[in-house]
Amino acid sequence: MRLTLMVIYTPRLEECRRFYQDLGLGFTPERHGDGPEHFAAVLPDGTVFELYPATAERHTGAMRLGFALGGRSAGPALAPGRHLLRDPDGRTVELHVD
């Protein structure tokens, strides 16, 4: 088994897009039918990471995410090692930098 999709619902869509983009994710704006505009990035292993606008019925609470990345993919560049950051919604994002 492997993870294929992760969707985060956020009231700070643009801020979260910038945060995760600065870590090196390349987002594409998408809209499916009458659904909301959102952003999708495909990780090197094929996992799809999406950011959707939150609604009263759909929101993502506290969670912790972890990514492994090359230090030069992040902006600004990060030193090798473990880094704990917080995204605009306050989620902990753990980075393991090569």
N, C-alpha and C positions, 0 to 999 in steps of 0.2 A: 504494500500500500504506500502511496505517496500523496502528498498534498497537491491538488491541481488548481484550487481556486480559494482566494481569500478576499472577502468584501468587507470594507469598513464604511459604515454610515457616519457621516460627520456633519455638524452644523457649520464647520469651517472648511468647506471644500477647497477653496483656492489656497488657503494657508497650508492645509495638509498636502495638497498637490506640490506646492513649492518645497515643503519640508522633505518629502520623500524623493522628489526630483533632485534636490541637492545631495541626496545620498547616492545618486546615480541611476535611479529608475527613470526610464523614458516613457512618458505617458502619452496616450493618444485619446483625444476626446471621442466619446461614443454616445449614441442614443439608439435604443432598440424600440422601434415602433413608437408608441405614445409615451414610453417611459422617460425618465428624467435624463438630462445630459449628465454624464459622469466621465471619469477618467480610468483608463486601463493601461497596465504595464505588464509585459510578459518577461518573467525572469529567465535566466539562461537555461534552467531545467524544464521550462515550459509552463511553470506555475503562473497563473494569471492573478494579478494583484489589482483590485479595483477600489476606487473611491467614489462613493455615491453621496448625494446630499441626504442628510438625515430628515426624517419626518416624525410625526408623533408616534406612528406605528413602527417605524424602522429607525433604530439608532444602535450604535455600538457602544457598549459600556467599557468598563475597565478591562484591559487585557495587556499582555506583554508580548512584544514581537522581537524576534531575533533575526539578524541578517549577517552573513559573512560577505565581506567585500574587500576589494583592493583599495588601499588608502587614497589613491589618486582619483578614484571614481567619485568620491565625495567632494562636495564643495562647501567650505574649504577642505583641502586635503587633511586627512587624519593620520596621526602617527600609528604605527603598528600596535596592536594590543586590543584590550577590551574597553569599550566606551559605553556609558549609559546616557541616553538622551531622552528628552520628552518631546513628543509631537505636539502640535497646537491644541489638541484635545486633552493633553495630559497623560497619554499612554506612554509607558516605558518602552523605549526602543533600544535594545542591546545590540551593539555592533561588535563584530570580531573582525578586525582589520588585519589583512596580510601585510 
